[in-house]
């Protein structure tokens, strides 16, 4: 009986540590492009690739690869979160336009936020904390931040690194269950 209690206590401590870690970089709420909120804490224990996007950028075709990545790994736990931003003056005028463009052009069904600031003083708290903890700040559209199941930044990539490139897929595969 003591051994069972000890095992249970160890499990509770382990779970508490996992959720405490998720209170780090990943326990944030974003406005959902569909209305309501996206709470990243709901994805605790799963890897999350967060990508700042724009509809009128030379890198916009990366949406195809992001959807492919999401389709390939979502059954194994990966979340791909698209964060449309007009910080580089390349986003459409409204969330409704962005949603329609992404659905019609790329068939996106991954989670997507409303248009969000990703850099500077107006940056969403998620991006502000990533910058504070790692020094990484989006320098253009389609910068990528990989959050590990423990809630910590596992890797970052600039726009030119494609979502299906080996550095990205290898880092994701290392974090999957």
KEKEPA-602185 format. One line per field, with one value per residue (C-alpha): residue number from 1; residue in three letters; chain; x, y, z. Coordinates in steps of 0.1 Angstrom, whole numbers, plus 5000, padded with zeros to 4 digits. Each point is the difference from the previous one (the first is absolute). Layout:
<nodes>
i <- c(NUM/...);
aa <- c(ALA/...);
ch <- c(A/...);
c1 <- c(X/...);
c2 <- c(Y/...);
c3 <- c(Z/...);
</nodes>
This chain:
<nodes>
i <- c(1/2/3/4/5/6/7/8/9/10/11/12/13/14/15/16/17/18/19/20/21/22/23/24/25/26/27/28/29/30/31/32/33/34/35/36/37/38/39/40/41/42/43/44/45/46/47/48/49/50/51/52/53/54/55/56/57/58/59/60/61/62/63/64/65/66/67/68/69/70/71/72/73/74/75/76/77/78/79/80/81/82/83/84/85/86/87/88/89/90/91/92/93/94/95/96/97/98/99/100/101/102/103/104/105/106/107/108/109/110/111/112/113/114/115/116/117/118/119/120/121/122/123/124/125/126/127/128/129/130/131/132/133/134/135/136/137/138/139/140/141/142/143/144/145/146/147/148/149/150/151/152/153/154/155/156/157/158/159/160/161/162/163/164/165/166/167/168/169/170/171/172/173/174/175/176/177);
aa <- c(UNK/UNK/UNK/UNK/UNK/UNK/UNK/UNK/UNK/UNK/UNK/UNK/UNK/UNK/UNK/UNK/UNK/UNK/UNK/UNK/UNK/UNK/UNK/UNK/UNK/UNK/UNK/UNK/UNK/UNK/UNK/UNK/UNK/UNK/UNK/UNK/UNK/UNK/UNK/UNK/UNK/UNK/UNK/UNK/UNK/UNK/UNK/UNK/UNK/UNK/UNK/UNK/UNK/UNK/UNK/UNK/UNK/UNK/UNK/UNK/UNK/UNK/UNK/UNK/UNK/UNK/UNK/UNK/UNK/UNK/UNK/UNK/UNK/UNK/UNK/UNK/UNK/UNK/UNK/UNK/UNK/UNK/UNK/UNK/UNK/UNK/UNK/UNK/UNK/UNK/UNK/UNK/UNK/UNK/UNK/UNK/UNK/UNK/UNK/UNK/UNK/UNK/UNK/UNK/UNK/UNK/UNK/UNK/UNK/UNK/UNK/UNK/UNK/UNK/UNK/UNK/UNK/UNK/UNK/UNK/UNK/UNK/UNK/UNK/UNK/UNK/UNK/UNK/UNK/UNK/UNK/UNK/UNK/UNK/UNK/UNK/UNK/UNK/UNK/UNK/UNK/UNK/UNK/UNK/UNK/UNK/UNK/UNK/UNK/UNK/UNK/UNK/UNK/UNK/UNK/UNK/UNK/UNK/UNK/UNK/UNK/UNK/UNK/UNK/UNK/UNK/UNK/UNK/UNK/UNK/UNK/UNK/UNK/UNK/UNK/UNK/UNK);
ch <- c(A/A/A/A/A/A/A/A/A/A/A/A/A/A/A/A/A/A/A/A/A/A/A/A/A/A/A/A/A/A/A/A/A/A/A/A/A/A/A/A/A/A/A/A/A/A/A/A/A/A/A/A/A/A/A/A/A/A/A/A/A/A/A/A/A/A/A/A/A/A/A/A/A/A/A/A/A/A/A/A/A/A/A/A/A/A/A/A/A/A/A/A/A/A/A/A/A/A/A/A/A/A/A/A/A/A/A/A/A/A/A/A/A/A/A/A/A/A/A/A/A/A/A/A/A/A/A/A/A/A/A/A/A/A/A/A/A/A/A/A/A/A/A/A/A/A/A/A/A/A/A/A/A/A/A/A/A/A/A/A/A/A/A/A/A/A/A/A/A/A/A/A/A/A/A/A/A);
c1 <- c(5000/5028/5016/4967/4997/5036/4994/4969/5017/5028/4975/4983/5033/5010/4966/5003/5035/4988/4971/5023/5024/4971/4994/5032/5000/4969/4971/4985/4967/4997/4969/4988/4994/4966/4991/5006/5034/5028/5016/5034/4999/4974/5029/5021/5023/4999/5025/4987/5014/4991/5004/4994/4984/4988/4978/5019/5036/5025/5001/4961/5003/5015/4964/4998/5029/4986/4968/5019/5020/4969/4983/5030/5006/4967/4990/5033/4993/5014/4981/5009/4988/4999/5002/4991/5017/5002/5032/5017/4971/4992/4967/4965/4977/4979/5000/4970/5021/5029/4979/4983/5033/5016/4971/4995/5036/5016/4972/5013/4983/5027/4994/5004/4999/4986/5024/5026/5031/5031/5028/5008/4982/4966/5011/4976/5012/5010/5024/5012/5009/5017/5021/5008/5010/5018/5007/4980/4976/4984/5020/4975/4969/5001/5025/4995/5001/4998/4988/5008/4975/5016/4989/5035/5014/5016/5011/4995/5004/4999/4977/5023/4999/4971/4976/5008/5037/5020/5010/4963/4987/5029/4994/4963/5004/5024/4972/4971/4987);
c2 <- c(5000/5024/4993/5007/5033/5009/4992/5021/5029/4998/5002/5030/5018/4992/5013/5031/5007/4995/5025/5024/4999/5007/5032/5012/5010/4983/5008/5029/5009/5012/5014/4972/5010/4982/5021/4991/4990/4975/4990/4985/4985/4976/4985/4993/4970/5003/5017/5032/5017/5037/5019/5036/5002/5025/4996/5023/4989/4982/4973/4995/4968/4985/4997/4968/4985/5010/4983/4969/5000/5003/4972/4977/5004/5011/4964/4998/5032/5029/5032/5026/5035/5026/5036/5024/5034/5033/5011/4999/5016/4968/4988/5004/5026/4977/4966/4991/5007/4980/4970/5000/5003/4972/4976/5006/5002/4975/4980/5008/4983/5006/5023/5036/5032/5034/5025/5005/5021/4978/5026/5032/5016/4989/4963/4973/4989/4966/5017/5024/4971/4980/5032/5005/4964/4991/5033/4988/5024/4997/5020/4992/4979/4962/4999/4968/4993/4963/4996/4966/4979/5015/5035/5012/5013/4971/5017/5031/5006/5030/5003/4984/4967/4981/4981/4966/5004/4975/5024/5006/4965/4984/5024/4992/4962/5001/5015/4978/4971);
c3 <- c(5000/5008/4967/4982/5019/4991/4963/5000/5018/4974/4972/5015/5004/4964/4987/5021/4986/4964/5005/5018/4971/4977/5019/4984/4964/4990/5023/4980/4985/4965/4983/4976/4964/5004/5031/5036/5014/4993/5033/4994/5035/4985/4980/5031/4994/4962/4977/4984/4970/5000/4967/4994/4966/4973/4970/4976/5006/4978/5026/5000/4980/5033/5011/4978/5019/5034/4992/4987/5033/5020/4981/5003/5038/5016/5008/5019/5020/4979/5000/4973/5009/4973/5014/4972/5005/4982/5018/4966/4981/4980/5015/4988/5016/5022/5017/4978/4969/5013/5010/4966/4981/5020/4997/4963/4989/5023/5015/5035/5030/5026/5030/4990/5020/4992/4985/5028/5007/5003/5005/5018/5029/4988/4996/5014/5034/4985/4976/5027/5023/4972/4992/5037/5006/4968/4982/4970/4984/4966/4975/4972/4993/5004/5028/5020/5038/5011/5035/5016/5020/5031/4990/4992/4967/4983/4968/4978/4963/4977/4970/4975/5018/4985/5022/4984/5001/5019/5029/5007/4995/5020/5029/5000/4997/5030/5021/4989/5022);
</nodes>
